[in-house]
């Protein structure tokens, strides 16, 4: 079934697309409270245990690079369903993993499949809506999407405490099966004219064309560095809770709820005021708020306040700003080349997750028993996001 040009997506379908987009982040974040326990269970170093997170981010990055062009050629729906099946297979094998190597491998497969929603859902929105409307719908999609990852660390902590850490993969397998069935029955095909795909050389030529455009680079790198702020924090915070703040690993899941709640509030602002203010103005405002939140976190730590709220509250302010920036920057990046919506979405997602994967592993290497390496890395990333936007976009339009 093909969606008519004049028909908007129903609210129910937007929620379903949001849930699909959440598959990758949820599958990644549900294991976060268990990272210290996985390290002890397999008797490996923190760096090795961290690979269950950082390499899954890399898998998402590679998936986003692949799914965009494939959905431009073969359609949004079949590619979405293939990705969900891949997530299901990876989750089942993760459930029975008994070595750290097999866990890392099948986490990679699981995450590669979960990446499909991050790319194809945004491309579907861009198929149906014009640029300004697309920013608002993406903000709505992202706002709904973050609820599931917001709850997944708390759910993962409870499942881990009651049934062991392997049980989190059963939850993802069930969730991916349910989403597959609903999409199979309800998702229309929104791609109007398939774009020819003649091989990887052509795919990379398209990516090169996108990257040669200064505005696209500015928006895409803005998105990438915004994501580094978020993923650097969530990858380091579980270990900080245990070894620095002397709190149980399961407690992280409940404090973590503040972070996506702040992001969701920023998404609401982006959606509420998206039609009243230009996208570039919203991006600039959100970037400055995020930078201020990270600076506040550093100031609080320098006072010697060693409670979790002193770390999580200012970081929540930072991700509130990121919640304003991200949907607008994503929509603007895709809108630069609407004829390559899938490829633009895929390349943006690849930069987003590959930068985040490097940051997640880097934060494990530079961890020194304090919060300062993490906060300094977040400060650098937030500054880079603002500068990428300012010099890539604003300087070209003034």
Secondary structure, 3 states (H helix, E strand, C coil): CECCCCCCCCHHHHHHHHHHHHHHHHHHHCCHHHHHHHHHHCCCCHHHHHHHHHHHHHHHHHHHHHHHHHHHHHCHHHHHHHHHHHHHHHHHHHHCCCCHHHHHHHHHHHHHHHCHHHHHHHHHHHHHCCHHHHHHHHHHHHHHHHHHHHHHHHHHHHHHHHHCCCHHHHHHHHHHHHHHHHHHHHCCECCCCCCCCCCHHHHHHHHHHHHHCHHHHHHHHHHHHHHHHHHHHHHHHHHHHHHHCCCCHHHHHHHHHHHHHHHHHHHHHHHHHCCCCCHHHHHHHHHHHHHHHHHHHHHHHHCCCCCHHHHHHHHHHHHHHHHHHHHHHHHHHHHCCHHHHHHHHHHHHHHHHHHHHHHHHHHHHHCCCCCHHHHHHHHHHHHHHHHHHHHHCHHHCC
